[in-house]
Amino acid sequence: MATQKITAPKLTKNPGQGMNLARMFRRQARALTPFFTLLILVIFFSIFSQGHRFATPENFRNILQQAAALAVMATGITYVLLLGEIDLSIGGVATASGVISSWLLVSLNAPGWLCAVIGVLVGVLVGLINGLVIAKIGVPSFMTTLAMGTVTTGLAVFLTKGRPIFDVPEVAATLGTGTLGPIPIIILVAIVVMFLGWLVARYTRFGRYVYMVGGSREAAQLSGVNSKNITIAVMVISGMLAGLAGVVNTGRLGSANPDIFKDATLDTIACVVLGGTSLFGGVGSVASTGIGLLVFGVLKNGLNLVNIDIYLKTLITGVILLLALILNVYALRLGQSEQEASIQEVAVQEEQGVSPGS
């Protein structure tokens, strides 16, 4: 009598498990991509920096100090991009705010605290003008803020005659160069501004309205949201934070220079987009902007510590930033497509009378 060979059943992997992991990764791609970019840069520069000077507490503090002014401006720009607008005036506003605060101190011998406050109020005024022209008159934000950036830069050049002013308000110098224990105050200013920006965007009605208007202006208006007032408020916030960044950074450098923020506008927008905030509105967060700032700061700092031809550093910075931006935009689209697929899947299940997730 023939005996039948009995074999143990083969264990097969659950195909749904791999699919779920892939879908989860696609959904979180926007948040994960900047983090992995930062991790790769930190590892690379830690290995290849001259004398391994990159991975030291002193250097990390330098990175945070150098990125602090950008962090303040980037908080405002995050709101602007969430709204689906753009602000190209922040570099000029920061320059004018710093110059005016120092010019008032030197020319009129005004109190230092008043000079610093007026410098910030210059940013508020420019932001208000931007918002009114965009919301009430209907001029696109690209052209409005580009023009105001030229106006504010021109004002700074006129007041300084193209030369630095080496006297700065004492309060600006304290914020820019002072320390609270081992921590530079300028880093604390950036952290406080970003934390407040995150709180407002995440937990207040105003923050929800910004996301609603950026996601769909028509839908927000149908829901009773005054999109014009939200636009004005966001532009004022952007201008105010640019003014604050200008005053604080003037204190950090010890002078008001009309050329110091010439690249700040594009650098700030790049940091925000590197963090995963969409240029088309409605997607992103201040927290993700923080990761983008670290990516930008690590890249700029790390390239100064590796053995690369000094004349190639700007080119390499641009290429790496472009690749990182392309990767982040792709990750954003991947997450959006996965979200749309999930919505369609739920709709099909509801039509078939199947409860989602069963």
C-alpha positions in Angstrom: 0.0 0.0 0.0 1.5 3.3 -1.1 2.1 5.8 1.6 1.1 9.4 1.1 3.8 11.9 1.9 2.5 14.6 4.2 4.2 18.0 3.9 3.8 20.9 6.3 1.8 23.8 4.8 3.9 26.6 3.5 3.7 29.9 5.3 2.8 32.6 2.9 3.1 36.3 3.5 0.0 38.4 3.8 0.0 40.3 0.5 -2.2 43.0 2.1 0.5 43.7 4.7 3.0 44.8 2.2 0.4 46.8 0.3 -0.6 48.6 3.5 3.0 49.5 4.3 3.5 50.9 0.8 0.3 52.9 1.0 1.3 54.2 4.5 4.7 55.3 3.1 3.0 57.1 0.2 0.7 58.9 2.5 3.5 60.0 4.7 6.0 60.7 1.9 5.7 64.5 2.2 6.6 64.4 5.9 9.3 61.7 5.7 11.2 63.0 2.6 12.6 66.2 4.2 13.6 64.2 7.3 15.5 61.6 5.3 17.2 64.4 3.2 18.4 66.0 6.5 19.6 62.7 7.8 21.6 61.9 4.6 23.2 65.4 4.6 24.2 65.1 8.3 25.8 61.7 7.8 27.6 62.8 4.7 29.1 66.0 6.2 29.9 64.2 9.5 32.1 61.8 7.5 33.7 64.0 4.9 34.1 67.4 6.7 37.7 68.4 7.3 38.9 67.3 10.7 35.3 66.1 11.3 34.4 69.6 12.5 30.8 69.3 11.3 29.4 67.0 14.0 30.3 69.2 17.0 28.0 71.0 19.4 29.6 74.3 18.5 29.0 73.8 14.8 25.4 72.8 15.3 24.9 76.0 17.4 26.4 78.0 14.5 24.0 76.4 12.1 21.0 77.4 14.3 22.3 80.9 14.7 22.8 81.4 11.0 19.4 80.0 10.2 17.5 82.0 13.0 16.7 85.0 10.9 15.5 82.8 8.1 13.4 80.9 10.5 11.5 84.0 11.6 10.8 85.0 8.0 10.0 81.4 7.0 7.2 81.2 9.6 5.5 84.1 7.8 6.2 82.7 4.4 4.7 79.3 5.5 1.4 81.1 6.1 1.6 82.9 2.7 2.2 79.7 0.8 -0.5 77.9 2.7 -2.8 80.6 1.4 -1.7 80.0 -2.1 0.1 83.3 -2.5 3.7 84.5 -2.6 5.7 87.2 -0.9 8.8 88.4 -2.8 9.2 91.5 -0.6 10.5 89.9 2.6 14.2 90.4 1.7 13.7 94.1 1.0 11.4 94.5 4.1 14.0 92.9 6.3 16.8 95.1 4.9 14.7 98.3 5.2 13.6 97.4 8.8 17.2 96.9 9.9 18.5 100.0 8.1 15.7 102.3 9.4 16.2 101.2 13.0 19.9 102.0 12.8 19.3 105.2 10.7 16.9 106.6 13.3 19.4 105.8 16.1 22.2 107.6 14.3 20.4 110.5 12.6 17.7 111.4 15.1 19.3 109.9 18.3 16.0 108.2 19.1 15.8 105.7 21.9 17.1 102.3 20.9 13.9 100.4 21.9 11.8 102.9 19.8 14.1 102.4 16.8 13.7 98.7 17.0 9.9 98.9 17.3 9.7 101.3 14.4 11.8 98.9 12.3 9.3 96.1 13.0 6.3 98.4 12.3 7.9 99.2 8.9 7.4 95.5 8.1 3.8 95.7 9.4 3.1 98.7 7.1 4.6 97.0 4.0 2.6 93.8 4.7 -0.6 95.9 5.1 0.0 97.6 1.8 0.7 94.2 0.1 -2.4 92.8 1.5 -4.7 95.7 0.5 -3.3 95.8 -3.0 -3.7 92.0 -3.4 -7.1 91.6 -1.7 -8.9 94.8 -2.5 -7.5 95.9 -5.8 -6.8 92.4 -7.2 -3.1 92.8 -8.3 -1.5 89.3 -8.2 0.7 88.8 -5.2 3.7 88.0 -7.3 3.8 91.4 -8.9 2.7 93.3 -5.8 5.3 91.9 -3.6 8.0 92.1 -6.2 7.4 95.8 -6.6 7.3 96.4 -2.8 10.5 94.5 -2.5 12.1 96.9 -4.9 10.7 99.9 -3.1 12.0 98.8 0.3 15.4 97.8 -1.0 15.6 101.2 -2.8 14.7 103.0 0.5 17.4 101.2 2.3 20.0 102.1 -0.3 18.8 105.7 -0.2 19.1 106.0 3.6 22.6 104.4 3.7 23.9 105.8 0.4 25.1 102.2 -0.2 27.3 102.1 2.9 26.8 100.1 6.1 25.6 101.8 9.3 27.7 100.4 12.2 25.5 101.7 15.1 22.6 99.4 16.0 19.9 99.7 18.7 21.0 98.1 22.0 17.9 95.9 22.1 18.7 94.6 18.6 22.3 93.8 19.7 21.0 92.0 22.7 18.6 89.9 20.7 21.2 89.2 18.0 24.3 88.5 20.1 23.2 88.0 23.7 22.9 84.6 25.4 20.6 83.1 28.0 22.9 80.7 29.7 24.6 78.7 26.9 21.9 79.4 24.3 22.0 82.4 22.0 18.9 84.6 22.4 18.5 84.8 18.6 17.9 81.0 18.5 15.3 81.4 21.3 13.6 84.1 19.3 13.4 81.9 16.3 12.0 79.0 18.4 9.4 81.1 20.1 8.2 82.6 16.7 8.0 79.2 15.1 6.2 77.6 18.1 3.6 80.4 18.1 3.2 80.1 14.4 2.6 76.4 14.7 0.1 76.9 17.5 -1.9 79.4 15.6 -2.0 77.4 12.4 -2.9 74.1 14.2 -5.3 75.2 17.0 -7.0 78.4 16.1 -9.9 79.3 13.9 -7.7 81.7 11.9 -5.3 78.9 11.2 -8.1 76.7 9.9 -9.3 79.6 7.7 -5.8 79.9 6.2 -5.9 76.2 5.2 -9.4 76.5 3.9 -8.7 79.5 1.7 -5.5 78.0 0.4 -7.2 74.7 -0.3 -10.2 76.2 -2.1 -10.9 79.9 -2.0 -14.4 79.4 -3.5 -15.4 76.8 -1.0 -14.1 78.9 1.9 -16.2 81.9 0.7 -19.2 79.7 0.4 -18.6 78.6 4.0 -18.7 82.2 5.1 -14.9 82.9 5.4 -13.8 86.4 4.3 -10.9 85.4 2.2 -9.9 89.0 1.5 -9.4 89.7 5.3 -7.5 86.5 5.7 -5.2 87.5 2.8 -4.6 90.9 4.4 -3.9 89.4 7.8 -1.4 86.8 6.4 0.5 89.5 4.4 0.7 91.6 7.6 2.1 88.6 9.5 4.7 88.0 6.8 5.7 91.6 6.8 5.9 91.9 10.6 8.1 88.8 10.9 10.4 90.0 8.0 10.7 93.3 9.9 11.6 91.4 13.1 14.1 89.3 11.3 15.7 92.4 9.9 16.1 94.1 13.2 17.4 91.0 15.0 19.8 90.1 12.3 21.2 93.7 12.2 21.9 93.2 15.9 23.6 89.9 15.2 25.9 91.4 12.6 26.5 94.7 14.4 25.7 96.7 11.3 22.8 97.6 9.0 24.0 96.7 5.4 21.7 97.4 2.4 23.0 94.2 0.7 22.8 91.7 3.6 19.4 90.2 2.6 19.8 90.2 -1.1 19.3 86.4 -1.3 17.0 86.0 1.7 13.7 85.9 -0.3 14.6 82.9 -2.4 16.4 81.2 0.5 13.4 81.5 2.7 11.0 80.2 0.1 13.3 77.3 -0.6 13.4 76.4 3.1 9.6 76.3 3.3 9.2 74.3 0.1 12.0 71.9 1.2 9.9 71.2 4.3 7.1 70.0 2.1 4.7 73.0 2.0 3.0 73.3 -1.3 3.4 76.3 -3.6 -0.3 75.9 -4.5 -1.8 76.4 -1.1 -3.5 74.3 1.6 -0.7 71.8 2.3 2.1 72.1 4.8 2.9 73.2 8.3 5.3 75.4 10.3 6.7 72.2 11.9 7.8 70.9 8.5 9.3 74.3 7.7 11.6 73.7 10.6 13.0 70.6 9.0 13.4 72.5 5.7 15.4 75.2 7.5 17.7 72.5 9.0 18.2 71.0 5.6 19.2 74.3 4.1 21.4 75.3 7.1 23.2 72.0 7.2 23.8 72.2 3.4 25.2 75.7 3.5 27.3 75.0 6.6 28.6 71.6 5.5 29.8 72.7 2.1 32.1 75.2 3.9 33.7 72.4 5.8 34.4 69.9 3.0 37.3 70.0 0.6 35.6 71.5 -2.4 36.7 74.3 -4.7 35.3 77.5 -3.3 34.1 78.6 -6.8 32.0 75.4 -7.1 30.1 75.7 -3.8 27.4 78.0 -5.1 26.8 75.7 -8.1 26.7 72.6 -5.9 24.3 74.2 -3.5 21.9 75.1 -6.3 22.0 71.6 -7.8 21.4 69.9 -4.4 18.6 72.3 -3.6 17.0 71.7 -7.0 17.1 67.9 -6.6 15.8 68.1 -3.0 12.9 70.4 -4.2 12.0 68.0 -7.0 12.1 65.1 -4.6 9.8 66.9 -2.1 7.3 68.0 -4.8 7.2 64.4 -6.1 6.6 63.2 -2.5 3.8 65.8 -2.1 2.1 64.6 -5.3 2.5 60.9 -4.2 0.8 61.6 -1.0 -2.0 63.5 -2.7 -2.6 60.8 -5.2 -2.7 58.2 -2.5 -5.2 60.3 -0.5 -7.4 60.7 -3.6 -7.2 56.9 -4.2 -8.3 56.3 -0.6 -11.3 58.6 -1.0 -12.3 56.9 -4.2 -12.0 53.5 -2.6 -14.2 54.5 0.3 -16.8 55.9 -2.1 -16.9 52.7 -4.1 -17.3 50.6 -0.9 -20.1 52.8 0.2 -21.8 52.4 -3.1 -21.5 48.6 -2.8 -22.8 48.7 0.7 -19.5 47.6 2.2 -18.4 49.4 5.4 -14.9 50.9 4.9 -12.1 48.9 6.6 -14.1 45.7 6.7 
